[in-house]
Amino acid sequence: MSATRLHRCPIRRLRFPAAFVALLAFASPAWGQSVSVGADVVSRYVWRGADFGESMAVQPAITFGAGGLEFGAWGSYSISASGASANENDLWATYTVAASSGLSVSFGFTDYYFPSPDAETGFGAGDAHTLEASLAFSGPETFPVTLFGGMLTGGGDLYVEAGVPFAVSSVDVALHMGFVGGESDFYGTEGAALVNVGVTASKALQITDSFEVPVSVAYILNPDQDRAHLVFGFSIAP
């Protein structure tokens, strides 16, 4: 689950044919295909208001794109053995329809998988996976709000989040608020609850003329758990 991770549920496994992946990776860029790799390093992995692992984490990602279609793999691995039970390795895909005004709508699904060293089942077991279907909206430049809704296809657990991005001087700032629609074992709520309220500030740190490192700090409050988090992170990508 990417950070805002803007990013758990039968078919519970998701696979892409190796030949298709290879074709996408090596096809001509003129067709619009792309491949990107990178990683985030975060002081805490906080997702939708919940702390996973109580530890610093490294979060690698690989993304393949072709037109409006993107799919890839994203993971989060605690640097502490005590936080390994929250390790995560997701497969995901989205299709985005965008207008020239900047408005866009994205349809997506994510296969959440947690490769804990203490897990009772491995990757091949259906119970080890949870699938979420999602819908996201990003407003035009004149009204740049973001809306996200995700539903777990197994139990119907609903998560909805709204965000407002803006800039202060040369710093990008985003406010967000997310809630769970009802009682959920997955989110640990006893009913409808506000679980994720916060602000994120981010800026690119210029290292050389051709290389920069995006850094961010987020303050996140989970009213349902009565807990707040302050998270620092940076990203590395070629």
C-alpha positions in Angstrom: 0.0 0.0 0.0 1.8 3.0 -1.2 1.7 6.1 0.8 -1.2 8.1 -0.3 -1.0 4.9 -0.9 -2.6 7.7 -3.1 -2.4 3.1 -3.4 -7.4 -6.0 2.1 -9.7 -8.7 -0.4 -10.9 -13.5 -3.9 -9.2 -14.0 -6.9 -6.8 -13.6 -4.5 -3.9 -13.8 -6.7 -2.9 -11.6 -9.5 -0.4 -12.6 -12.2 0.8 -11.0 -15.5 2.2 -13.2 -18.3 6.0 -12.9 -18.4 5.9 -12.5 -22.2 3.6 -9.5 -21.9 5.9 -7.9 -19.2 9.0 -8.5 -21.3 7.3 -7.0 -24.4 6.2 -3.9 -22.4 9.7 -3.5 -21.0 11.5 -3.5 -24.3 9.0 -2.1 -26.7 9.7 1.2 -28.5 9.0 4.3 -26.3 7.2 5.8 -29.3 4.3 3.4 -28.4 4.0 5.1 -25.0 5.4 2.2 -22.9 7.5 2.9 -19.9 9.3 1.2 -17.0 10.3 2.9 -13.8 12.0 1.7 -10.6 12.7 3.3 -7.3 12.3 3.2 -3.5 11.1 5.2 -0.6 12.7 5.2 2.8 10.4 6.2 5.6 10.8 6.7 9.4 7.5 4.8 9.9 5.1 3.0 7.5 1.8 4.6 8.3 -1.0 3.6 5.9 -4.6 5.0 6.2 -3.8 6.1 9.7 -2.4 2.9 11.0 1.3 2.2 11.8 2.6 -1.0 10.2 5.6 -2.5 11.9 6.5 0.3 14.4 9.8 0.7 12.5 11.7 2.5 9.8 11.0 0.8 6.4 12.3 0.6 2.9 9.7 0.5 0.2 10.8 -0.6 -3.3 8.6 -0.3 -6.4 8.6 -1.2 -10.1 6.0 0.2 -12.5 5.2 -0.6 -16.1 3.1 1.8 -18.2 1.4 1.8 -21.5 -0.9 4.7 -22.3 -3.5 5.0 -19.5 -2.6 1.6 -18.1 -0.1 1.1 -15.3 0.7 -1.9 -13.2 3.5 -3.0 -11.0 4.7 -4.2 -7.6 5.2 -2.3 -4.4 6.6 -3.5 -1.1 7.4 -2.3 2.4 10.1 -4.0 4.5 10.9 -3.1 8.1 14.5 -2.6 8.9 13.8 -4.1 12.4 13.2 -7.9 12.9 10.4 -7.0 15.3 8.5 -5.2 12.6 8.8 -8.0 10.0 5.2 -9.2 10.7 4.1 -6.1 8.8 6.2 -6.7 5.7 4.2 -6.2 2.5 4.5 -7.1 -1.2 1.6 -5.9 -3.3 0.6 -6.3 -7.0 -1.5 -3.5 -8.4 -3.0 -2.1 -11.7 -4.8 1.1 -12.6 -6.3 2.5 -15.8 -6.6 6.3 -16.0 -8.7 8.4 -18.3 -7.5 12.1 -18.4 -8.8 15.3 -19.9 -6.7 18.2 -21.2 -7.9 20.3 -18.3 -6.0 18.0 -15.9 -9.1 16.2 -14.7 -8.6 12.5 -14.4 -10.5 9.3 -13.3 -8.7 6.1 -12.4 -10.0 2.6 -11.9 -7.7 0.2 -10.0 -7.3 -2.9 -8.0 -4.6 -4.1 -5.6 -3.6 -7.5 -4.3 -2.3 -7.1 -0.8 0.1 -9.8 0.4 2.0 -9.9 3.7 5.1 -12.1 3.6 5.5 -12.3 7.4 8.2 -14.8 8.5 5.6 -16.1 11.0 2.8 -16.4 8.4 0.9 -19.7 8.4 0.4 -19.7 4.6 2.7 -18.9 1.7 2.3 -16.8 -1.4 0.4 -19.5 -3.3 -2.4 -19.7 -0.7 -5.5 -17.8 -1.5 -6.0 -16.8 2.2 -2.7 -14.9 2.1 -4.1 -12.3 -0.3 -6.7 -9.6 -0.1 -8.0 -7.7 -3.1 -9.3 -4.2 -3.2 -11.1 -2.5 -6.1 -10.8 1.3 -6.2 -11.9 4.5 -7.9 -10.0 7.8 -7.8 -10.8 11.3 -9.1 -8.4 14.2 -9.5 -9.8 17.6 -10.3 -8.6 20.0 -13.0 -6.0 22.6 -12.3 -8.7 25.1 -11.5 -10.2 22.8 -8.8 -7.4 20.4 -7.8 -9.2 18.2 -5.3 -8.6 14.5 -5.0 -11.1 11.8 -4.1 -10.4 8.1 -3.5 -12.6 5.1 -2.7 -11.5 1.6 -2.1 -13.6 -1.5 -1.3 -12.3 -4.9 -0.2 -14.1 -7.4 -2.4 -14.2 -10.1 0.4 -15.9 -8.3 3.3 -17.0 -5.1 1.6 -14.9 -2.9 3.9 -15.0 0.7 2.4 -12.4 3.4 2.8 -12.9 6.9 1.4 -10.4 9.7 1.3 -10.5 13.3 0.1 -7.4 15.6 -0.4 -6.5 19.1 -1.3 -3.1 19.9 -2.8 -1.6 23.3 -2.9 1.8 25.1 -2.8 3.4 27.4 -0.2 6.4 29.1 -1.7 8.4 26.2 -3.2 7.0 23.5 -1.0 4.1 21.2 -2.1 1.5 20.7 0.6 -1.4 18.3 0.7 -4.3 18.0 3.2 -6.2 14.8 3.5 -9.0 13.1 5.4 -10.0 9.5 5.3 -12.7 7.4 6.9 -13.9 3.8 7.1 -17.5 3.2 6.3 -18.3 0.7 9.0 -17.2 -2.1 11.3 -14.0 -3.6 10.0 -11.6 -6.2 11.2 -9.2 -5.1 8.6 -9.0 -1.5 9.7 -9.8 -2.3 13.4 -12.9 -0.2 13.6 -16.1 -1.0 15.5 -18.2 1.2 13.2 -17.9 4.1 10.8 -14.8 6.0 11.9 -12.5 8.8 10.9 -9.1 7.2 10.8 -6.7 9.3 8.8 -6.4 13.1 9.0 -3.2 14.9 8.1 -1.0 17.2 6.2 2.1 16.4 4.1 4.8 18.8 3.0 7.3 17.8 0.3 10.1 19.3 -1.6 12.9 18.1 -4.0 16.4 18.4 -2.6 18.7 19.3 -5.4 21.9 17.1 -5.2 23.4 17.9 -8.6 22.2 19.6 -11.8 20.7 16.3 -13.0 19.8 14.5 -9.7 17.4 15.4 -6.9 15.9 13.6 -4.0 12.3 14.3 -3.0 11.8 14.6 0.8 8.6 14.8 2.8 7.3 15.2 6.3 3.7 14.1 7.2 1.7 14.7 10.3 -1.0 12.1 10.6 -3.8 11.8 13.2 -5.9 8.7 13.6 -8.9 9.9 15.8 -10.3 6.3 16.0 -7.1 5.0 17.6 -6.4 8.3 19.4 -2.9 8.3 18.0 -0.7 10.7 16.0 2.3 10.1 13.8 5.1 12.4 12.4 6.7 10.7 9.4 9.8 11.6 7.4 10.6 10.1 4.1 12.7 10.4 1.0 12.6 8.8 -2.5 15.3 7.5 -4.8 14.8 6.8 -8.5 17.1 6.8 -11.4 
